[in-house]
Amino acid sequence: MSDRLTLFRGDREIQIHFFGRAHTGGDVGIYLPQDKVLFTGDMLLGGISYLGDGYVGEWAQTLQNLKQLDIDLVLPGHGPGFRDLERIDYVQAYYRDLHDGVVRLKAGGATAEEAAVQVDLTHHGDTLGVNQAGANLEAVQRIYALLDGTAE
């Protein structure tokens, strides 16, 4: 099975890439190599995506995989395009920290509701504007469901 499909429209090369699971199990990116433009859909926004139905534990690696492309411009599913690719690093770090923090809290016996209040991601304040402890409850519940094997 291939993770890339290449199409041509005239002399324009259009690549469709599967980088891994992120917002959904079937996220793909559309890459125009001549222009170095990547269309990401909801897999990558300019900041933190809605995580309540995604694969937070895999998302950072998925974003790492897309960074293998030579990208000048990201056109996300929502919001303006961006050229500051360091944003991807910030989002990856947030997703890793959220997932790891929730896993630790769950292992310590916290409910999803408690973990959503207790997880502290304020060290992402300078990069992503996280100003208070806690995380979206739906995101935490999704992480719990994936850890418990009750979500697909």
C-alpha positions in Angstrom: 0.0 0.0 0.0 1.3 3.4 -0.9 1.0 6.6 1.2 1.1 8.8 -1.9 -0.8 9.2 -5.1 0.5 11.5 -7.8 -1.7 13.1 -10.4 -1.0 15.4 -13.3 -3.2 18.1 -14.7 -1.3 19.3 -17.7 2.2 19.8 -16.5 1.1 20.5 -12.9 2.0 17.7 -10.4 -0.5 17.1 -7.6 0.5 14.8 -4.8 -2.0 13.4 -2.3 -0.3 12.2 0.8 -1.4 10.1 3.8 0.9 11.1 6.6 -0.9 9.2 9.4 -4.0 9.7 11.6 -4.6 13.1 13.0 -8.1 14.8 13.0 -9.5 11.7 11.4 -8.3 8.2 10.4 -8.2 9.3 6.8 -6.6 12.7 6.7 -4.7 13.5 3.6 -2.6 16.5 2.5 -2.6 17.9 -1.0 0.9 19.0 -2.1 1.8 21.0 -5.1 5.6 20.5 -5.3 6.3 23.1 -7.9 4.7 25.7 -5.7 5.7 24.2 -2.4 2.2 24.5 -1.1 0.5 22.1 1.2 -3.3 21.9 1.7 -3.9 20.2 5.1 -7.6 20.3 5.8 -8.2 20.0 9.6 -5.0 18.0 10.1 -3.0 21.2 10.6 -4.4 24.6 11.5 -2.3 27.6 12.5 -2.8 26.6 16.1 -4.5 23.9 18.2 -7.1 21.9 16.4 -10.3 20.5 17.8 -9.2 17.3 19.4 -12.4 15.7 20.6 -12.6 13.2 17.7 -9.0 12.9 16.7 -6.0 10.7 17.4 -4.0 13.0 19.8 -1.5 10.2 20.6 -0.5 9.9 16.9 -1.1 13.5 15.7 2.4 14.8 16.5 4.0 12.0 14.5 1.7 12.7 11.6 2.8 16.3 11.6 6.4 15.2 11.7 5.8 13.1 8.6 4.4 16.0 6.6 7.5 18.1 7.5 9.5 15.9 5.2 8.0 17.9 2.3 9.6 21.1 1.0 6.9 23.5 2.1 6.7 27.3 1.7 3.0 27.8 2.4 0.5 25.8 4.4 -3.2 26.3 3.6 -5.2 24.8 6.5 -8.8 23.7 6.6 -9.7 26.8 8.7 -8.0 30.2 9.0 -5.4 31.9 7.0 -2.5 30.3 5.3 0.9 30.5 7.0 4.6 30.4 6.1 5.9 30.3 9.6 6.6 26.5 9.7 7.8 26.7 13.3 4.1 26.8 14.2 4.1 23.1 13.4 6.7 22.4 16.1 4.6 24.3 18.6 1.5 22.4 17.8 3.4 19.1 17.9 4.8 19.9 21.3 1.3 20.8 22.6 -0.2 17.5 21.4 2.6 15.5 22.9 2.4 17.2 26.2 -1.4 17.0 26.3 -1.4 13.3 25.5 1.5 12.5 27.9 -0.1 14.6 30.7 -3.5 12.9 30.3 -1.9 9.5 30.3 -0.1 10.2 33.5 -3.2 11.6 35.2 -5.3 8.6 34.0 -2.6 6.2 35.4 -2.8 8.1 38.7 -6.5 7.4 38.9 -8.0 10.7 37.7 -11.3 10.6 35.8 -11.4 12.3 32.4 -13.2 15.2 34.0 -10.5 15.6 36.7 -7.7 15.3 34.1 -9.3 17.9 31.9 -9.1 20.4 34.8 -5.7 19.3 36.1 -3.5 18.9 33.0 -1.2 21.9 32.9 -0.2 23.1 29.5 0.5 26.7 30.4 4.1 26.4 29.3 2.7 26.7 25.8 1.5 30.2 26.6 4.2 32.0 24.7 3.7 30.0 21.5 0.0 29.0 21.5 -1.6 31.3 24.0 -2.4 28.7 26.6 -2.9 30.9 29.6 -4.6 28.6 32.2 -4.4 25.0 33.3 -6.8 22.5 31.9 -7.8 21.2 28.5 -10.9 20.7 26.5 -12.9 18.0 28.1 -13.9 16.3 24.8 -10.3 16.0 23.9 -9.4 14.4 27.2 -12.5 12.1 26.9 -11.3 11.1 23.5 -7.8 10.3 24.8 -9.3 8.2 27.5 -11.6 6.3 25.1 -8.6 5.6 22.8 -6.5 4.4 25.7 -9.4 2.2 26.9 -10.0 0.8 23.4 -13.6 2.0 23.3 -13.1 4.4 20.4 -12.0 3.6 16.9 
